Amino acid sequence: MKSTSSPRLRSAAVAVAVAVMLSLAVAPGQAAPAAVGVAPPNVVFVLTDDLSTNLVTPQLMPNLAALERQGATFTNYFVSDSLCCPSRASIFTGWFPHDTRVYDNTGPNGGDKAFDSHGDQYSTIATDLAAAGYRTAMMGKYLNRYHMSTPTPPGWSGWAVADWGYPEFDYTLKQGSAVVHYGGPAQKGKDNYLTDVLSGLATRFVSGTAATHRPFFLEVATFAPHAPYTPAPKYANLYPGLRYPLTPAYGVANTNAPEWLRAFPRLGPRARAAIAATYRLRAQDVKSVDDMIGSLVSTLRRTGTLSNTYFVFSSDNGLHMGEHDMMPGKLTAFDTDTHVPLVVVGPRVTAGSRVTAFSENIDLRPTFDALAGTHPSGSVDGRSLAPLLLGAHPSAVPAGWRQGVLIEHMGPVENAVDEPDAPEPNSGNPPSYVALRTAGALYVQYTGGGHEYYNLARDPYELHNVYPSLASKLKAQLSREVARLEACHKKPACSQVAAVRA
């Protein structure tokens, strides 16, 4: 690869080289970029929509399974809110929802409008990496209610974002300054299936940027496997007889459940059949996502950039389907909704490793910055995961690392125009809450009263709320820890969840 030509790129390359030489002296928990020579590494980030952990299997996603064998899987990675737009805002900025002030997908507290009105777009992954000399590109789903008339946000040099891509056909992409409409599946000689279109645009971006010898950051955010669950026509008959992977929480009502969770009818044969059919459609959906992963890896290899690229895969939130007697939905603090995949492959990442330390979507911005040899342009709530990725023992939890994660949600979601994210009947729509997820427990504190506490050692599927039986001292400790974190703003201490034990 040619040496970087601009002063900004030479500066970024020198920063990486110096940081590599000093990496052995980095204190635990601090960021350390990868030892990849003087060329700044590339980052490819594939973000899916509503993908749950039960879709990440070698059968359904073989290309992703290959990445897991070649890199690191984070086993305790969570999202700050199990709702699309708040989660994506946290990814871009490294801030919790109480700092982005994006709490919903629409309305005054939600979507692209709230993100812009609060000035969040001026301090993101894109602005950081653009300042470090990277070519950046955003493709697919940006933030809910993005409008074609909206100017390209700061920091993005490449832009191919859809307005309403959930159906996968008959949508519009803003590609640079051009607005391009893609039709339906019947248009002969043209593949309009959105995930495939994004795959083609992404591979062209990689090929074109590799030819310029500039480092790049690429985010490809699919609408799959979000409702209405439209698989590519070529995959519409895949997986006949595929069954939904049941857990002990499936079709089971919680004991001492909060009021919003008590009124659901038991899952009958019709509901169970609908869930099985939905799971099969979701599995067919992610087949195209997995194809895109394979295509991107092949393009990186062909362009000679694979060995100097970090490939990252994740989701904005999960999805429950029958667990706790709920129909398909999200929004809750249960692991089905907040615990999502995070897989990272790249230079110095130990093949087949499993990182057990707690991590969260607010950590992605400082992590990408650290890998690129730069740092966030402003203070963030998250911490770089680079020390976990690049350490000699990835499964070890560094001294002083957080003991859990903070999860926030504003509800109930009542905006009916937020299709297809408006909660379906009996899918669960909790009121506002703050939650702590630690290794041993899930604690949920609702605005206006009400609490949940699940002892995960005895109750790993979060079925028995034992909060009423907790000692007063433990209840007070949990409340104080939540209050401390909620009062904290834009600094890593805000995500430093402490262990709270009986």
N, C-alpha and C positions, 0 to 999 in steps of 0.2 A: 504494500500500500504506500502511496506517495505521502510525503510529509505534508502536514497542514501548511497552508500558504498565508492565511490572514493572521495579523497580530492576535486577534481574539482567540483563534483556534490554537495558535502556538502557545498562548497563555494557558488555555485549558489543558493542552497536552502536558505542559510543564507541571501544572498543578497535579495532574494524575501521577506523573513520574515521581515528584517530590513526596506525595502522600504515600505512594507505594513504598518508598525507601523508609518512611517513618512509620509504616503500618504496624511494625512489631511493638512500637512504643505507644500505640493508641490504647487508652484506658478502656476497660470493659464498658459496653453500652454506647461508646462514641462511634461516629461514622468513620469508616475506612474504605476507600474505593478499591476496586479490584486491581491486582497486579497484572495488568495486561499490556505492559509496555507504554510507550509514549502516545500511542493513538487512543483518543477517548473512545470508550466502548459505545456501541449502539444499544438501544432498548426498544424491543417490540412488546407491546402490552395488548393482550387480547382480553377484553372485558365482556362477559356475557350478561344476559338479562334474566333474572329469576332462576338461574341455574342452581339446583340443589345438589348436595353431595351424592345422592343416590343415582345421579346420572353419570358420575365420574367412575366408569368401570372400563376395563380393557375391552369388553364386548362392544360397548356403545361408543367409546372414544379411544380407539387404539393408538392414534397419533399422540394424544395427550398422555396416555399410559407410557408411551416411549419417552416422553419428556420427563415424566416422574422417575423413570429408571435412570435418566441421565442427569437429573438435578435434585433439587430439594423440594419436599412437600411440607408445608406448614400445617401442623395438625391442630393448632389452636389459634386459627385466624378467624376473626369476627368482623362484622360491619357495625358502624356507629348507629345505624338506623336501618331496619329491614324494610325500607321503602326506596324506590329508585332514585329520585332526585336528591333527597338529603344525603344518601350514600355517595352518589356521584360527586356532589359538591364537596364532601369530605375527602374524596380521593384527589380531586384537583387541587385542593388548598392545603390539606393536612390539618384541617380544623374540624372540631366537633360541630354538630348542628347548632349548639348554643353560641358558636362563634361565627359560622357562616350565616346563621339566621335563616337558613333554608330548611323548613320543617315539613314541606308538603310538595306535591307535584304541580299544583295549580294555586291560584288565588294570591293574595298579598304576601303570604309566607312561603310560596312554593314556586318551583319551576325556574326556567331560564330568567324570567322577569325578576324574581326575588334575588337571584344570584347577581344579576347585573345591577339592580338598584342599590345593593349593598356594597358594590365595588369589588366583589370577590374575584372577578375576572382579571384584576390587575396583579394578583399575587397567586400564581399557580405553578404547577409543574412546567407548563409551556413557557411562561415568562422566565422562569429560572434557566431552563435549558437553552432557550433562544439567546439569552444573555451570555451563555457559555459557548456560543457558536454553533449550536446544534440546528439542523433543519428538523422541524417538527411537523407532524401531521395528525389531524383528528378525522376519523372516518366512522360513519354509522350514526349511533345514537349519542347525542351530546347531553342535553338537559331537556326535560319535559317541557313542552310548549315552545320549543325553539321555532322561530319564524324565519322564513326565507328572506325577509327584509332586514333581519338583524345583521349588523356588520360582523365580520370575522373577529372573534375576541383576540386580545393582545397575546402575542407569543406564538401563534400558530402560523406557520408558513405554508402549510398544506391543509386544505379543508374540503371535505366531502361528507356533508352531514344531512341526514334525512329529516323531513318534517314529521312524518307519521308513517313509520315503517313497520308497524306491528303486523299487518297482513302479509308482508313480504312481497307483495305485488301492488302495482298501481300507486306508486309513491313518487315523491320529488326529492332530488338531491341537489343541494347547493354545492357545486364543485368549483371552488375558487369564487369568482364573481358570477359564474353562469348558473342558471337554474335549469336543471335537466329533469324531465319527466320520464319515468320508466313505466311501461305498461304491464299488461297481464301475461299469463303463461301461454296464451294462444298466439302471441306475436312470433311468427315463424322466423327462424334464423337468429333469434336474440334471446339470450338467457337473462331475464329480468328479475330472477329470484334474488332478493336483496343480499343475502349472505354471500352468494356467489359473486354478485357485482362488487361487493366490498372486498372480497378476496382478490379479484382482478385488479382493482384500484390499488390495493395494498402492495401487491407484488410489483406493480409498475412503479410505485413510489420507492420501494426498496431498490429495484434495479436502477432507476434513474439517479437516486441519491448516491448509491455505491459508485456509480461512474464518475461522480464529482469528488469522491474521496472525502466527503464531509461526514461527520458523525450525525446520526439521526435518532430521533425519538418518534415512534409511531404508536398511536393508540387506535385499535380497531375495536369498536364497541358494537356488537351485534344486537339486534332486537330478539333474536332467538335465545332461549326457548320460551319467550314470553307468550301469553295468550294473544291472539286466538289459536296459537299452535298450528302454523301452516308449514308443513314439511315441503321440501323441494319435490316436484312431481316425480322425479326419478326414484325417490325414496318413500313414496306414499304407501307402499306395500311391505315395507321392511318389518321385521320382528313380529310375525304372526304369533299370537298366543303369549306375547310378552306379559309378564305379571308384575304388578307393583310390588316392590320389596317391602314387605310388612315388618314393622317393629312392634314391640310390646305396647307402644302408645297408640297404635292404629285402632280406631273404633272404641277407644276407652275414654270415659269421662274422668276428669280430674277430681280428686277429693279436696274439699275446702276450696273449691275454685272461686275466683273472683266473679263478681256479678255478671260481667260481660261474657263470661265463658260458661255460664250455667244453663242457658236456655236452649242450647242446640239439641235438636232431635238426634236420637241414635242413628248411626249409619245403617241404612237398610240395603237390600240387594240392589236396588236401582242406583243408589249413591255409590256403592262399591263398584258397580259396573262402569259408572261414569268416570270414576277415579282411575280405573285400570285403562280405559280408553284414552284418557288424557295423558297418562304416563307414556303410553305407546306413541302418541303424537309428539310428546316432548323428546322422546328418544329418537324419533325420526328427525326432528328439528336439529338436534345436536350432531347428527351425522354430517350435516353440511358445515357446522362449525369445526368439527374435527378435520374435515377435508381442507378447510382453510388453514388450519394449523399445519397440516402436512405440506400444503402449497407454499406457505411462508418459509418453513424450514428448508424446503428444496431451493427456493429462491435465494435465501441467505447462503446456502452452500454453493450454489452456482455462481454467485457474485463474489465469493471469497470473503464474505463478512460474517459467516456463522461463528467462527472461533472467537470473534471479538464482539459478540452480541449477547445481551441478556434477553431471554425470552420469558415473559411473565404471563401467567394465565390466572383469571379469577372471575368472580361474579359480583354484581352489585348487592344482591341479597339472595336468600334461599326461598323455599316454598314448602308449606305444609300441605299434605294431601291425605286427609283422613286421620292424622294424628290428633289426639285430644278431642276426637269426635267432630273435627272441623272439616268442612269442605275446602277445596284448594284455595289458598290465600297466603298472605304474609303478614306484616305489621307487628307481630308478637315478639316477645323476648325469648321465646323457645329456641333451642338450638336448630331446629328445622329451618328457621327463618333467618337467624343471625350468623350461624356457623357455615362458612362457605369455603370452597377450595382456594388455595394459593399455591401455585407451582412456579418455581424459578429455576431456569437453566442458564448457565453462562460461565465465563472464566472464573476459575478457582472455586466453583460451587461443587461440593462433593456429590458424586453420582449416587443416587439412591438414598440420599440422606433424608431424615425426618426431623424437622425443627419443632420442638415441643414448647418453646417459650411462647407466651401470649403475644399475639400481634393483631393489628387492626388496620382497617382501610386508611386511617389517618396517617399511617406509617409509610404509605407508598410514595408520597411526594419526597420526604427527606431521604428515603431509600434510593429512589431514582437519581436524586441529586448527588448523593454520596458516591454511587457507582460511576457517575459522570465526572466526578472530581470537583463538584461545586457544592453549593449549599442553598437552602431556601432564602429568597430575597427578604423575607420577613419571618417573624417568630411563628412556630407551628406547635400544635398540640402533640403531634406524633414524634416518633423516634426512628432513626434509620435502622433498618434490619440488616444492614451490611455486616455488622459484626457477627450476627447469627449465621448469615449465608457463607461468610468467608472464613469463619473460625475453624480451628483444627478439629473441634468436636461439636458439630452442629446440634446434636441432641442435648448438649449441656445448656442449662439456663445460666447466663452470666450473673454474677453477684450484682445485686441492686436492680435487676430487671423487674418490671411490673409483675404483680401477682394476679392480674385479671384484667378485664376490659370494662369500659363504661359504654352503655348503650342508652340512647335517648329516642323518644318518640312523642310526637304531638298528635293526639287523636281525640275523638274518633274522626276518621276520614269521612267526610260527608258530601264532598263535591261530586255530584253525579256526572258532570261533564268530563271527569277524568277517566273516561274509558280508554283502554281496557283495564285501568288500574283501580277503578271504583270497586270496593269490596263486594263480592257476590254474597247472596243470602247464606247465612250459616257458615261463612268462611272465617269469621273472627275479625273484630274491628275494635280493639281496645281503646280506652281513653288514654290521655297523656300519662307517660310513665318515665322513670329513670331506672336502669337496671345495672347490677354488677354481676358479671359472670366470672367466677374464679374457678380454680381447679376442683374445689370441693362443693360449690354451691352456685345456684342462680337465685339472686335476690331482686325482686321487683317492687318498686315503690310508686304507687299511683298518686297523681295530683288529686287532692281532695279526699285522700284516705284510701285505704286498702293496700294490702301487702301480699307478696308471695315469697316463699323461701323453700327451695328444693334441695335436699341433701343428696348430692350427686353420687356420693359413695354408696349410699343405700338405694338411691332412686335415680339412676342415670337417664331415664326417659322422662323425667320431670312430670310425674303424675300425682304426687302427694304433697300438697302444700302444708308444711309443718310450721309455718310462721306463728300461729297462735300458741304453740308449745315452746317457743324459744324463750330463753332467759331474758329478762329485761335489760341486762347489761349488754348482751349481744345485739338486741334490737337497737339500743342507743348507739352502739358502735357502727352499725350498718348505716343508720340515719346520718351520723356525723360524717362518715366517709363520702356518702352521696352529696351532702351539702358542700363539703370541701371541694370536690371535683367540679360540681356545677358552678361554684363561685370562681373557678380558675379560668383564665383566658389566655390562649395563644402562647403557651410555653409547654415544654415537655412534661413538666410536673403535673399538668392537667390530665395526663393519661397514665400517671404513675399510681395505679390502683394498688393499695396496700392489702395485705392479707388480713382478713377479719375472721377470727375463729372464736368458737365458744370457749 
